[in-house]
C-alpha cells in the first residue's frame, strides 16, 4: 500500500511540474501549447491544400491566424 501511494505521489508531482511548465510557456506567448499546435496544424493543412490545388484559400496572418 505504501509503495502504491509513493508511486501515485511521484506521478502527481510529475504532472504538476508539467502543468507548471505549460503555464510558464503559455504566459510567455499568450496562448497555450495546445492552441499553438492546433494553429500550426491548421496552417499546414491550408498550405498543403494550396499546393495541391494551386488555388488561394485565405491568408496566413501571423498571430492573427488564418483568415
N, C-alpha and C positions, 0 to 999 in steps of 0.2 A: 504494500500500500504506500509506504514511504517513497519507494523508488518511482512509483506511478505519479505521485504528487510532485516529485522533483523533476520528472520528465515534463509534466504539464507546465510547471513554473518556467522551465527553460524555454519551452515553446512560446509561452506568453511573453516572456522577456524579449525573445527574438522578434515577435510580431510587433511589440511596442517600439523596438529600435527601427524596424522597417517603416512603421507608420510615422515615426518622428522624422526619418529621412525624407519620406514622401512629402510631409508637411513642410519641411525646410525648403525643398526644391519648388514646391507649389508656391510658397511665399516669395521665392526669388523671381519666378516667371509670371506669377499671377494666375496660372492655370495648373490644374493637376496633371500628373503624368498620364493618367488615363485619357483625359481630354486631349492632351498633346498627341498621344498615339492615335486617337481617332481622327484628329485633324490631318496627321501625316498620311494615314490610310486613305482618307477622302481625296487628298491631293494626288497621291499616287494613282488612284483609280481614275481620277479626272485626266491626268497626263497620259495614262495608258489608253484611255478611250479616245483622246485627241489624236494620239499617234496612230491608232488602228484605223480610225475613220477619216482622218485628215481634216476634221471639222473643229471649230472652236466652240466649246461648251461653257464658257464663262471665264472669269478672271480669278487668278490666284492672287490674293491681296495681302500677303504678309500676315500680320497679326489680326487683320480684319477677317480673314478666312476666305472661303470660296464663295463667289457671288454669281 
